[in-house]
Amino acid sequence: MDATGYATWEGTWKEGDGTVSTEGTTLRNEPYSYASRFEGAAGASPEELLAVGEAACFNQALANNFGMNALTATRVSTKVVVKIEQDEKSRPTITAMHVTTDAVVPGATEQAFQECAERARANCTIARLLKVDLTMTATLSE
């Protein structure tokens, strides 16, 4: 299976703009710009899309790990923050990502939950691709 994304761009780095789309119906010509990436303006951001991808990937990996322990989550909520800083040449650079997850998992002990969460953090498909520090805060709720 292949996942396909598309992007267009017109103009300069700071004054130009473009769109992002997916092969499926997830995104259709969503606008993005320098301002939407680095200044908090409305529009898409590749870094934000990376955060969404990691959150979704993590949730499925976590559910898989629960299943390997005969557990089923009734809810998993995950937030991923992509940290963007300037490198030594003043280029925007992703320097870290942080996963915050909260789950309701009937019958799970704190230890089993933390082990499942750590395995998901380290081994989900997107996390294995990344070369940045991917930290995590995991909370087992009732």
N, C-alpha and C positions, 0 to 999 in steps of 0.2 A: 504494500500500500504506500502511496506517495501522498504527502500533504503539499498543496501548492498555494503560494501567495503571489500577489502581483503589486507592483507599485509604479506610479508615474511621478514625474517631477518636471517642473518648468521654472526657470529662473535661477537666481543666485541662491547660495546657501541660506542667507538670512532673510532675503526678501521674496524668495520663490515659494512655491507651494506644490502640493501633489495630492495623490489619493492612494489609499491602500485597499485591496480587495482580496478575497479568498476565492478559491475555485468553487466552493460550496456557497451557501447563502449567508454565512456568518457575517462577513463584511462586504459591503458593496460601495465602492468609490467613496470611502470615508476620507475626509480631508485631513491632511497633516501639513505642518509647517515647522520652521525653526521655533516659532513662538509656542506651538503646541508641544514640542519636544522639551524645550529648555526654559520656558517662561510661564508655564501654567495656563496658557491660552486654550480655548476650546479647540477640539480636534484630536486626532489620533496621535499616538506616539509609539514608535517601534519598541521602546523600552517598556512601555505600559503593556503592550501586547505580549512581550516576553514574560512580564510578571503574571499576566493572566494564564499564559501557557504553562508556566511553572506551577501555579496554584492548582490548575485542573489536573495536570500530570501527577502532582503530589497527592491530591485527593484520591485518585484512582489507585496509585501505588499503596497508599495507606489502607484503603479498603481491601486490596489484595492481601496485604500483610495481616489484617484482621482475620480474613478468611482462612489463612494458613494456621491461625490459632483458634479456629472454631468460634470466632467472634464476628458480630455484624454491627456496624455503626448505624444508629438511627439518625445521626446528623454529624456531618463534618463541615466546618467552616474554616476556610483558609485565606489568609491575606499574604501577599508577597510584595515586598518593597525592593525595588531595584535602585541601588545607590549610584548616582552619577556624579563624578567629580572631574576636575581638570587634571590631566597628567602633566608631566614636566615640560611638555611642549604646548600647554594650554589647549589640548584637545579634549573634548568630552569623552569620558571613559567610564564604563561600568566597572566599579571597583568591588562591589559586594552585592549580595542579595540576602534578605532575611525573610524566613517563613514564620508566620504566626498562625498556629492552627488550634482549634478548639473542637473537641468531639464528644459526643455522647455515645458511649459504647457499653451497653448492658453486660455485666459480668466481667469487664476488664479490670485488672489490677493496674495500679499506677505503673508498676515495673513493666508489665506486658505492653501497656499503651506506649510508654516511652521507647521501648525496644522497637515496636512497630513503626513509630514515628521516625526514629533515627534511621531505620532501614529505608523507609520511603524517602527521607531527605537525601540520603546518600545514593540511592539506586534508581529513582524514577528516571525515565528516558531523558528528559531535559536536563536534570541535575548531572547526569553522567557526561553530558556534552559540555557543560559549563566549566570554565577554568577560574571562576571567581570564588571567593569565600562565601559559601552558602550556609548561613547560620539559621537557628530555629528556636522558637519558643512554642512548646506544646503543652496544652492544658486538657486534661480529661475532666469533663463536666458530668454532672448528674442530671 
